[in-house]
Amino acid sequence: MGVALVLRLYRMDAHGLFIDEIFSVTVMRGTADPQLIAFDSMRPLYFLLLKAWTFFGTSETWMRMFSAVFGVLNVGLVGWLGSLLGGRRTGLIAALLAALAPLEIVQSQQLRMYTLGTCFLLLGSIFLVKALDKTKSAWLFAWVAARVCMVLTLPLTALIMFSDVIAVWHNRVNRQFARVFVGALILWTVAWSPFLLKVLAAAKMPYDAWREYIPSPILSEILSFIIQFTCFPGPFQEYEGSLANNTIAGIYVLFVAPVILAISVAACYFKPKLRYAVFALLPLVIMFLWSQVASPLLVTRYVLFNAPFVYILASVGFCEVWNRFRLLAAGVALIYAFMVSSHIVYVHTHLMQEDWRSILTYVKTHQRPDDKVFIWNYHVKYSMSYYYDGPSKIADMDVTWDDEKNIHVNLKPYVASGAAQRFWLITRVVHPGWTEFYRGYNKYKTHVLQEFNVLDYRQVGLADVFLVTLKETR
């Protein structure tokens, strides 16, 4: 856990907040867009606990440490759950995987609710495993309390309840235990039902509309997410590396990780307690099926709560290989060590999200009093005031699409009569791996270059920053 703490605190303050982190702060303070406050009302516990945390400090580093604390705690909880399911060695290796996982480091350095939600999920799973192991229904009260806190922090984690039900059914518990479990399940449903209505309402809000542009996932993406959890810093769509790194990554993705996970699943046949870790991956399947008929849910940060069970299964698979083929296991460990170390370095030396502190500081430093600033995002007048106190009002960029799916940016209504008005146009850089988003992003850049006089352009904090005038005003 000491290693986990160091990796999560290192360079935590190296960059400013990205848009979702600003959302967290403004919702917590009650200064966010009212529509966003309504959207986030489905997960109130995170904001209540974050507000309590800010009684002791309000710096960005301190607020981010809220996530880091639970990120480190999760390492210990993964080890505890792994020990309960597969023994001490399984738990230790699973905890090591969690401590080193680049995705976990990234989320622990961001001011978001994912590490807290995972913490409550792990606690609930530990309590359920203990209840099943000892057939003591008293543990179920701790389980239901943890599960209520879990969904009030991260609603998608409710899908783990299907895994819990299967685990209880699979263990063929006695009638008294089954009755208490059903009662606890009803209690959980009643406690969450008012917030479930908020979840359904949130699906219709613009803050969730971006998922409509993600293509429906294919079946192999379930496996890709499982592999991502172990040693990659983000989605495969954003992966970049040297030739050597890409070669070893290919070996890891195509051979090492799938084989280890397959061995671990096979081992669960002989170790019934470990089957809970397999059942716990059911949410990935449910989200995949949902994504075929509605807006896709298979987004890396959304499914990260499944990662602890992947660490446990990977640990089981490695132990099985170690017991039979020491040399092969050593090779697997070396490949993993190379991959995870290079990606930890990447996480600490590259921006993983846009840095609005750097972006808006650059604009403030170079703008004139009568310049206008436009950002392509949601209701920015509420969020960007967190960093921006310059002479201009920041507004949402007026972006429209025509019937041929071409982008148009309309600035004419904002031009003062007879003035050579300057405009700052800001949008987040899109990685080529996100094909549909990247296509729209390129159309936007092409439109700006063709339709406006570009006085200045540069990338700042993972954002494109254009300074333009209308061509008619030259």
C-alpha positions, 0 to 999 in steps of 0.5 A: 500500500505504500507503493500505491500511495507514492504512485498516486501522490506523485505529480498529482498537482502537475496539471489543472483540473479537466472538465469533469473535475470542474463539474465535481467541484462546482456541483459540490459547491452548488455553483454548477449549471442547474441541469448538471446539479440535477444530473448528479443528484443521482449520486449524492453521497460522493458530493456530501463526503467531498464537501466534508473533506473540503472543510479541511482544505480546498486546494486542488491537490487536497481535493484530489487526495480524496480520490487518492485515499480511497484508491490506496484503500482499495488496494488493501481491500482487493488483497483482502477479498483476494485472500478470502477467495483464493488464499493469501498469495492470491490476495497479495498478488492481486493487491500488487496488480491493483497498486501498479495498475496505471488506470487505477493511478489515473483515477486516484489522481482525479477529482471524481467518484470512481475510487469511492464507488469501487471502495464501497463495492469491494466492502460489499463483496467482502461482507457477502463472501464472509456471509456465505463462508460462515453462513451468518446472516448478520454479515448481510446487514453490512453487505446491504449498507455497503451496497446502498452507499455504493449505488449512491456514489456510482449508480452503474455499480448496481449491476453487481447485484446480479452477480451477488444473487447468482453467488448466493444461489450458487452456494445453496444456502439454507432457508433462513439465510435465503430469507434474510438475503431476500429481505436485505435485497428488498431493503436495498431496492427500497433505499435506492428506488428514489435515486433510480428515478433520478438515474432514468431522468439523467439519461435524457440530459445533454451531459450524457448525450455524448455516448450516442456518438460511440459505436456499438461495441463488438464482443472482443471489447469485453476482453479488451477492457479486462486486459486494459485493467491490468497494465494500460493507462487508458482506452486502447483507442488512445494507446501510443508507444514506441515500436518496442513497446508496441511489439511487447504490448501486442504479445501481452494483449494477444497471448499473455493476458488472455492465456492467464485469464483463461487459466484462472477461469479454468481454475475456478472450476476446482475452487468454488469460492473463486467463482464469485470473481467470475460472476462479478464480471457479469456487469461487463456482459450486461453493459455490452448487451445494453450497448447493442440497443441503446447508447453504449455504456462500455466506457473505460471509467464506467466499467472500472469497478470490475477491475478488482475482480480481474486483478484477483483472476489474473493473480489466480492464473499467474499462481497456476502457471507458477506452480507448473511452469516456473520459467514461463511464469518468470517470462510472463512477469518480465513482460508484465513488468516492462508493460506496467513500468513504461505505462506508469512513467507515461501516466506521470509524464503525459496529460491524460485529460485536458488541463483547463488551468493552462488553457485559460491562463494562456487565453487570459495572458494573450487576450484583449479586453474586447475579445470573445471566448467560445468553448465547444462544451456544455454550458461553459459559463458555469464551469469555466468561471472556476479558472477564468476571471478575465475581461470577457464572458466565456460562452458555448460555441455555436456549432451546427451540423448541416444535412451533409454532416458538415460543421459550421461555427456561427460567430456573426451575431457576436461581431460589434458593428464596424469592429474587427472582432477577435474570437478565441475558439477552444475545443479538446484535442481528439485522439485519432483512435476515436474514429467518429469523434475524430472525424467531427473534430477534423471537420471542425478544424477544417471549417475554422481554417477555411472560414476565418482568418486565423491569427494564432493557433496552438495546442495548450493543455490538450486543447486546440486554441484558435484566435480568429477574426471573420474574413469579412473584417480583414 
